[in-house]
Amino acid sequence: MKRFICTLFGLLAGMALLLPSLSWAKYPEKPITFICPYGAGGSTDIQARVLAGSLEKKLNQPIIVKNITGAGGLPGTQAAIDARPDGYTFGYIPLGPLVMQPHLRGLPSQVDQFAYVARIINAPYVLFVAANAPWNSFEAMMKDILANPKKYRYASSGAGTQPHIAMEDLFFQYGASVQHVAFHNDADAMQSMAGGHVQISTAPMSVVRQYGVKPLLVYDLKKISEIPEVPTSAQLGKSIVYTHWHVLTAPKGTPQEYIDAMSRAIAELSSDPDYLARLDKLCMKPAYMGPKDTEKMVREEYDHYGKIIARVIKK
């Protein structure tokens, strides 16, 4: 009898240890929500929906993209922080609200208020001019700009955006004086460039492809395969690197097992032909990082942008 009781207790103890893993193995058991801090139809929203659509097939559950907009992405980012930490709500957060807006607005950092799941994409920005612009190289453009202070204007998709800061940093490092014209989005900036009201702009490669403009510089250490003739900032001896990244976050307190399950699913998409094809249409490639590396990257970027903004925006 004693042997039977000991055996029974051993089986029960083993089952108790197994039950959590069994429940995790079933994850997810209901629809998931991605909070996007920018509006429907914008580049962040589109990329969030590409990820959600591909993950739905892998996880066998619907993924709903919820747009919470305004104030440079800060309300949506806060909503992702405040969400219930049950593994069914995540934040699809771009660089701006995490590492730029707090510095620009004098707000506390939100970097420590998340658990990090993965980095999704990381794509360099490109400086470009109108297709009929007189310059065919970055060097020729900069020579003209330096010879004619305040003659030319550059467009950005908004004051305090990454393209705005990239252009200010670039001209600061060259000692150039160029007027800034802020627009609400890339489409408005492109319309103004077509009309000759602005001459220069910066945006992701997708804008270059869509509008047929002339790229002159890649803000990165590596070239873009689609435009191999265009030099990088590193080739010109300048430490001007600006890339467009998105991360998936979870509220603090989310079970690590759920975070790891979601992170693994995203990692597996890096070799999924359908997902890769959908990203390619946006001129994007997967740039997966796991939870620890993603957190480390975000912290480094927060410090990095704090120094840049203090130098070129709040100078």
C-alpha positions in Angstrom: 0.0 0.0 0.0 2.8 2.4 0.9 4.5 1.7 -2.4 1.2 2.4 -4.2 0.7 5.7 -2.3 4.2 6.8 -3.0 3.8 6.0 -6.7 0.5 7.9 -6.8 2.0 11.0 -5.2 4.9 10.8 -7.7 2.5 10.7 -10.6 0.5 13.6 -9.3 3.6 15.6 -8.7 4.8 14.9 -12.2 1.4 15.9 -13.6 1.5 19.2 -11.6 4.8 20.0 -13.2 3.5 19.2 -16.6 0.3 21.1 -16.5 1.8 24.6 -17.0 3.7 23.4 -20.0 0.6 21.8 -21.4 -1.3 25.1 -21.1 1.6 27.0 -22.7 1.7 24.4 -25.5 -1.9 25.4 -26.4 -1.1 29.1 -26.6 -2.7 31.0 -28.2 -6.2 29.9 -27.4 -8.0 33.1 -28.5 -7.5 36.1 -30.8 -4.5 38.4 -30.3 -4.4 42.2 -30.5 -1.5 44.3 -31.9 -1.7 47.9 -30.8 -0.3 50.2 -33.5 0.3 53.8 -32.4 -0.2 55.3 -35.9 -3.2 55.6 -38.2 -4.6 53.0 -40.6 -3.0 53.1 -44.0 0.3 54.5 -42.9 3.6 52.6 -43.3 3.7 51.4 -39.6 0.1 50.2 -39.8 0.7 48.4 -43.2 3.7 46.6 -41.8 1.9 45.6 -38.6 -0.8 44.1 -40.8 1.7 42.2 -42.9 3.2 40.7 -39.7 -0.3 40.0 -38.3 -1.5 38.3 -41.4 1.5 36.0 -41.6 1.4 35.1 -37.9 -2.3 34.3 -38.1 -1.5 31.3 -40.3 1.3 30.1 -38.1 -0.6 30.5 -34.8 -4.0 29.6 -36.0 -5.7 32.5 -34.3 -6.9 35.9 -35.6 -4.7 38.9 -34.9 -6.4 42.2 -34.8 -4.5 45.5 -35.4 -5.9 48.2 -33.2 -4.9 51.8 -34.1 -4.5 54.3 -31.3 -3.2 57.5 -32.8 -2.1 61.0 -31.9 0.7 62.9 -30.2 3.6 61.4 -32.1 2.5 57.8 -31.3 2.7 58.3 -27.5 -1.0 57.5 -26.6 -0.8 54.2 -28.5 2.5 53.4 -26.9 1.1 54.1 -23.5 -1.9 51.9 -24.3 0.5 49.0 -25.1 2.2 49.6 -21.8 -1.1 49.6 -19.8 -2.6 46.6 -21.6 -3.5 43.4 -19.6 -0.4 41.3 -19.4 -2.1 38.0 -20.4 -0.1 37.3 -23.6 -3.0 38.4 -25.9 -2.1 42.1 -26.4 1.2 43.3 -27.9 2.5 46.6 -29.1 3.7 47.0 -32.6 6.0 50.0 -31.9 8.3 51.9 -34.3 11.3 53.9 -33.3 9.8 57.3 -32.8 7.6 57.0 -29.7 10.2 54.8 -27.9 13.5 56.6 -28.4 12.8 60.0 -30.0 9.6 61.6 -28.7 10.5 61.5 -25.0 13.7 63.5 -25.8 11.8 65.9 -28.1 9.0 66.5 -25.6 11.0 66.4 -22.3 9.1 63.3 -21.2 10.3 60.3 -19.0 11.7 57.3 -20.9 9.3 54.4 -21.6 12.0 52.0 -22.4 11.8 50.2 -19.1 8.0 49.9 -19.1 7.9 47.1 -21.6 8.8 43.5 -22.0 10.4 43.0 -25.4 9.4 40.2 -27.8 11.3 40.8 -31.1 12.7 43.3 -33.6 10.7 42.9 -36.8 12.3 45.0 -39.5 15.3 47.4 -39.8 15.7 49.3 -43.0 17.9 52.3 -43.8 16.6 55.7 -44.9 17.6 57.2 -48.2 18.3 60.8 -49.2 16.8 61.6 -52.6 16.0 64.5 -55.0 13.5 65.0 -57.8 14.0 62.9 -60.9 14.7 66.1 -62.9 17.1 67.6 -60.3 20.4 68.9 -61.7 22.4 66.8 -59.3 23.4 63.2 -60.1 25.6 62.6 -57.1 25.5 63.5 -53.4 28.9 65.3 -53.8 27.5 67.6 -56.5 24.4 68.4 -54.5 26.4 69.2 -51.4 28.8 71.4 -53.3 25.9 73.4 -54.7 24.2 73.7 -51.3 27.4 74.9 -49.6 28.0 77.5 -52.3 24.4 78.8 -52.0 23.4 79.0 -48.3 19.6 78.9 -47.6 18.8 78.7 -51.3 17.4 75.2 -51.2 14.6 73.6 -49.1 14.2 70.0 -47.9 11.0 68.3 -47.0 10.2 65.9 -44.2 7.1 64.0 -43.2 6.8 66.1 -40.1 8.8 68.1 -37.5 10.5 65.9 -35.1 10.2 62.8 -37.3 13.2 60.6 -38.1 13.7 62.0 -41.6 13.7 65.6 -40.1 16.4 64.7 -37.6 18.4 62.8 -40.2 18.5 65.8 -42.5 19.3 68.2 -39.7 22.1 65.9 -38.6 23.4 65.6 -42.1 23.5 69.3 -42.8 24.9 70.0 -39.4 27.9 67.7 -40.0 28.5 69.4 -43.4 28.0 72.9 -42.1 25.3 73.5 -44.6 22.3 75.8 -44.4 19.1 74.4 -45.9 15.5 75.4 -45.1 13.2 72.8 -43.6 9.6 72.4 -44.8 7.5 70.0 -42.7 4.6 68.1 -44.2 2.0 65.7 -42.7 3.1 62.7 -44.7 5.4 61.5 -47.5 2.7 62.0 -50.2 2.3 65.7 -49.5 6.1 66.1 -49.5 6.4 64.3 -52.9 3.7 66.5 -54.4 5.6 69.6 -53.3 8.9 68.2 -54.7 7.1 67.5 -58.0 6.1 71.1 -58.1 9.6 72.3 -57.4 8.8 73.9 -54.0 11.3 71.6 -52.2 14.4 70.0 -53.7 15.6 67.3 -51.2 14.0 64.8 -48.9 14.6 61.6 -46.9 12.4 58.5 -46.6 12.5 54.7 -46.7 13.3 52.9 -50.0 9.6 52.2 -50.5 9.0 55.9 -51.2 12.0 56.0 -53.6 10.5 53.1 -55.6 6.9 54.4 -55.5 7.7 57.9 -56.7 10.6 57.4 -59.1 12.8 60.0 -57.4 16.6 60.1 -57.7 18.4 58.5 -54.7 21.8 60.1 -53.8 22.7 58.7 -50.3 22.0 55.7 -48.1 22.1 56.5 -44.3 23.8 53.3 -43.3 27.0 51.3 -43.2 25.9 48.9 -46.0 24.5 49.6 -49.5 21.0 48.7 -50.6 21.0 45.9 -53.2 18.3 47.6 -55.2 20.4 50.7 -55.7 24.1 49.5 -55.5 25.4 52.6 -57.3 24.3 54.9 -54.4 27.0 55.5 -51.8 26.5 55.0 -48.0 27.2 57.7 -45.5 30.0 55.5 -44.2 31.7 55.6 -47.6 31.7 59.4 -47.4 33.4 59.3 -44.0 30.3 60.4 -42.0 28.8 58.6 -39.0 25.3 59.3 -40.1 23.2 56.2 -39.7 19.4 56.3 -39.7 17.4 53.1 -40.0 13.7 52.5 -39.7 12.9 49.8 -37.2 9.9 48.3 -35.5 9.7 46.1 -32.5 7.0 43.9 -30.9 6.5 44.6 -27.2 4.4 43.1 -24.4 3.1 44.6 -21.2 5.3 44.0 -18.1 4.2 40.9 -16.3 3.3 38.9 -19.5 4.3 35.3 -19.0 7.8 34.7 -20.4 6.6 31.5 -22.1 4.0 33.4 -24.1 6.7 36.0 -25.1 9.1 33.3 -26.1 6.3 31.5 -28.2 5.5 34.7 -30.0 9.2 35.5 -30.6 9.8 32.0 -32.0 6.9 32.3 -34.4 8.3 35.7 -35.7 11.8 34.1 -36.1 10.3 31.3 -38.2 8.7 33.9 -40.5 12.2 35.0 -41.6 12.3 32.0 -44.0 8.6 32.0 -44.9 8.3 32.7 -48.7 4.9 34.4 -48.5 6.0 36.7 -45.7 9.2 37.6 -47.5 7.3 38.4 -50.7 4.9 40.6 -48.8 7.8 42.5 -47.2 9.6 42.8 -50.5 6.6 44.7 -51.9 7.3 47.3 -49.2 11.0 47.3 -49.9 11.6 45.6 -46.5 13.4 42.5 -45.2 13.0 40.8 -41.9 15.5 41.8 -39.3 14.6 39.5 -36.4 16.2 39.9 -33.0 15.2 37.9 -29.9 13.9 39.5 -26.6 17.2 40.2 -24.9 18.9 41.6 -28.0 15.9 43.7 -28.9 15.9 45.3 -25.4 19.6 46.0 -25.6 19.2 47.6 -29.0 16.3 49.9 -27.9 18.3 51.1 -24.9 21.3 51.9 -27.0 19.1 53.7 -29.6 17.4 55.7 -26.8 20.8 57.0 -25.6 22.0 57.6 -29.2 19.0 59.7 -30.2 19.1 61.6 -27.0 22.6 62.9 -27.9 21.7 63.6 -31.5 18.5 65.5 -30.6 20.4 67.6 -28.0 23.0 68.4 -30.6 21.0 69.2 -33.8 17.4 70.0 -32.7 17.8 71.6 -29.3 21.1 73.4 -30.2 
